[in-house]
């Protein structure tokens, strides 16, 4: 889908009558992978609405003004697709549309006959009365082979859909509330002892973050979610599995990486490969990643334990390199905090 550039031409837009419908055309076009919408006359309200959505939710979608639509269509270098009730059925045409710069024409009223001649494909989603917004959505879904499901807009606002609602992340403010994190754990089926452990780890991580002047909200959110991968496995791959779960839900990468890198003292590429995971470093690098990693090692069976106990456990398993890495990591965070981390209660 990366090479498929789709532009939607809204033809016959009437500013007073069609403003809401054209806005919906633009929003559907943006959400399902088009790069821009073109209208034939300036419409400040439409432009402001689209700009506000793009500013909040990300992407580079734009509204373009092109009063001379016939010249615009004639000069278009890629395939022109006219969405109409009177065209060939979508299922018979979609595979014939070249996967390059595509112009999709969506009429607001009865379109001029020239459109049918100018178009390379006159396509019908159905010959029954319907909304052009719905028809455009189906067309874009089929043309991109559901590529919209893989889009990452990197906006300020993130919507995480759940089975019983949603979680909204405002990247300019806090990350997630404790309640939203717990809802997320419930959504994926985390066991109660895993949730209890996460609560304790989060309390300690927040205290360490405060001492280190780190991003407390980021640490709190990631610490509550750090063991979400235990719904897949309780083995050392649970960090990777947790990261994959959060990525599928659309969580920001700074949260995802903390979850991925919290196991042991972190996994180097060789260690990851030996576990059957992707061969890449999963070692904590940011201060927040290191804090959650350390806080996790300070909790066992719901209680605060000294770091030496975890280091000794790693040595007994023959994981001397991991034990050494954890010792260095702990000392580094303790130096930044300028306090004895073992004395920070849960």
PyMOL commands that set and color helices and strands:
alter all, ss='L'
color gray80, all
select helices_A, chain A and resi 19-31+44-57+69-74+90-96+114-118+132-143+147-150+178-188+192-212+216-225+228-231+238-249+253-260+269-274+287-297+307-316+320-337+341-343
alter helices_A, ss='H'
color red, helices_A
select strands_A, chain A and resi 6-11+36-39+62-65+79-89+102-107+121-124+157-162+165-170+299-300+303-304
alter strands_A, ss='S'
color yellow, strands_A
deselect
rebuild
show_as cartoon
